[in-house]
Amino acid sequence: MERPRHEIRAAYGASTITVYQAYSPGLGLPAVREGRFPGAWKRDRMTWIKPSFLWMMYRCGWGTKPGQETVLAVEIARDGFEWALRHACLSSYVRGLHEDHSAWQRQLRRSPARVQWDPERDLRLRPLGYRSLQLGLRGEAVRRYADEWTVSISDVTPLAHEIHGLVTAGDLDSAARLLPEERPYPARAPLSGG
């Protein structure tokens, strides 16, 4: 069965969804220890969360890129995730979806969340023919994410390194068995474009 071009795929349960971020050990490890983002984590800038484990691996180079050596699985409340989707604007203008370019720019400036669709990745981090969600949070959304929505924070760097080792060794079947189980997420907010 062919996948839709835009579909959120994630590990989730009845009340939470897992998203991924990568930070330096100086930020990531205290977040894991404390179960919340430390004071050094900036609430006044945009932060991007990714429901796709493999897209996160592409972005952080399996936890090897400078400043992204600690890969976090952040379990957040689905209610919060849905709030962000309802208050999001697409990160790029789409003719026919937006009234006009100026209206999209106004919505983008006001919106506390941003939806961006990027090519999903396979185990070798090659782009696939369908898109994966990145959700940008700023202002009110960042504060809610850090202070209200976050349920737990786990360090999945060892898992990233183990899967990467198997991929490097050519054992894709074993690598695939270790991936978090991601399935289509039943988003109630309309998402398209990009």
N, C-alpha and C positions, 0 to 999 in steps of 0.2 A: 504494500500500500504506500502510495506517495504521501509525503508529509506536506502540510500547508506551508506556504512560503514564510509566513509569520505565525509562530506559535511559541508560547512560553512552555518550555519543558523544564521541570524542576523536581527535586526531592521534596515532598511535602506530606503532611499528615492532616488530621481534621482541623487543627487550629494553628499550625505553624508551617512555614516554608523556609528552606535553607537557601541562602545566598552566599556568594563567595567574594572575598576581597583579599588583597595581598599587601603587606606592609613590611617595613624594616623590622628586625627583631626588637628594636627599642620601643616600637608601638605595638606590634603584634603579640609579643609574649606577655606584657602586662595585661593586655586585653583578655587573653586566655586565662591568666591567673586570677584576675578580678571578675571575670564574667561580664565585663562592661568595658567600654572604651575609656582609656585613661585620660587624665586632664590634658596631656600633651596632644591628644587627638583634636584636630581643629573642627569645631562645629560651625565655623563661619565660612567654610568653603564647600564647593560641591564635592560629593563623594558618589562613586559609581558602584552599584551592587549588581552581581551577575548570578542568575539562577543556574547557569550552565557551568558545570565543573570543567569541561574541556575548553570552553571559551576562556575561563579563568586561567587555565594552564597555558593557553596560547598567549594571553596577555602578560603573564608573569614568567614565562619560560620555564614552567615546571618548578617555580620557586627559586630560580637562579638569577633573575635580573636584579641589579642593584636597587635597594629600597623596596624590593618585593620578595624577600627571602622567606617570609613567614606567611603561609597561606591559611586564611581563616575561613571556617564554615560558620556562618552566623545564622542561627535559627531565630527567625522573627515571627511575630504574630501575623497570621494571614490577614486579619482585619487591617493592620497597618499597611501591609503590602497592597491590599485592595484600595486603601485610601490614597496611597501614592499613585496608583494607576489611574484612579478617578480624577486626580488633580494634575495629571501629567500632560505635557505638550510634546509632540514629536520634535526631535532635535533638528530636523531639516524640513524645509518647506516642500509640500506635495501639492502640485497643481490639481485642482478639482476637489481636494479634500479640505483645503483651507479656502476661505473667502477670497483672499488675495495675500500677497507677500507681506504687506504691512500688517494685516490682521494677525498673521502667524507670528510676526515679530513681537507684536504687543502681547499675545498670549504667552509666548516664550519668556518674555521679561517678567510676567506676573506669576508664572507657574512655579510651584515649589518642587516639581519633579519633571524629568525629561525621559522620554522613551527613545531609545536608539536601537535599531536593528542591524546587527552585523552578521556576516556569514558564520554559521556554526562550524565547528571543527571536528575532524576525526581524530583517532588516536595518534596519528602522525602530525597532527595540528594543521592539516591541509584544509582549505575551505570546502564546505559542502554547499549544496544547491538550495539550502533553506537558511533562514535567519534565526539568530538567537538574541534574546532581549538583554540589553543593558539598561539599567534604570538609574538615572542620575538624580540625586537628592540634594536640595539646597534649602537654606532658610529654615522654615518651619518643619519641612520634611526631614532634614538632617537631625534636628533636635528630637523630633518624635522617634526617629530610627534609633538614635543612641540612648535616649532616656525612657522611652515607653515601649517600643516594639521589640527590642532585643530580649530574647528569652535565654539564649546561651551562646557562647563563643568557643569553638574548638579549633585546635591546631591540626590541620590536615596536611601539613608539610611532609611528614613521613610517608603518608599515603601517596602524595604527589611524586615524591622521589622513587617510591617502590614501583608505581605504575610506569614512570618514565624509564626506569631501569629495565623493566620487562619489554617496553616498546623498543628501546635501544637494542636489546638482545634479540628482537624479532619475534617475541612470544606475545603476539597480539591477543590471542585467545585468553591467556592468563591475565593480561592487562585489562581486557574488557570485563572480566569477571570481578575485578576489584573496583570498577567505577561505581559511584553512587547511582542508585536506581532513580532515573529521572523519567517522568511521564508527563503527558500533556496536562497543563494546569488550567483549570476551569475559570479563567479570568472573566469577571462580570463587566469590566470596563472595556469599551471598544478600543482596539489597538490595530492600527494598520499603517501602511505607508513605509517609505524608506527603503 
